[in-house]
Amino acid sequence: MLIEPRLLRAAQHIYYNYANVHPVRAQYVTGVAIDRETYSGFVSFRQQAIILPREVFIRTEDLMSYQYQQLT
C-alpha cells in the first residue's frame, strides 16, 4: 500500500508521541487511524480498526518500515 509521505509522517508523529508518554502500552498499538485532510488521528489497539470514510489506517509495521522524520 502506498502511503502519502505527509500522511505517513503525521501518523509516525502521533505514534511516537504516544510511545514517549506510554512506553509500556505502545507495544500493543496495532496502528494509527488518521484523517486524510486534517492529519489528526489516534492510535488503535484493535486488529480491525473502524475508521471514518476520510480516514486511513496505517499499521504499526508500515510506520516502522519507513524512517521517522520530524514534521517541518
ZIQUI-V640028 format. One record per backbone hydrogen bond with DSSP energy under -0.5 kcal/mol. NH is the residue of the N-H (numbers start at 1). CO is the residue of the C=O. E is the energy in kcal/mol with one decimal. If there is no record, write none. Layout:
BEGIN
nh co e
NH CO E
NH CO E
END
This chain:
BEGIN
nh co e
8 4 -2.6
9 5 -2.6
10 6 -2.1
11 7 -2.3
12 8 -2.6
13 9 -2.3
14 10 -2.2
15 11 -2.6
16 12 -3.1
17 13 -2.1
18 14 -2.0
19 15 -2.8
20 16 -1.9
21 17 -1.5
22 18 -3.1
26 22 -1.7
27 24 -0.9
28 25 -2.1
29 26 -1.2
30 44 -2.9
31 44 -1.1
32 58 -2.5
33 42 -2.5
34 32 -0.5
34 56 -2.6
35 40 -2.9
36 54 -2.5
39 35 -1.6
42 33 -2.1
44 31 -2.7
49 47 -0.7
51 49 -0.6
55 52 -1.6
56 34 -2.4
58 32 -2.9
58 56 -0.6
59 57 -0.6
60 30 -2.0
63 59 -1.9
64 60 -2.2
65 61 -1.3
66 62 -0.6
END
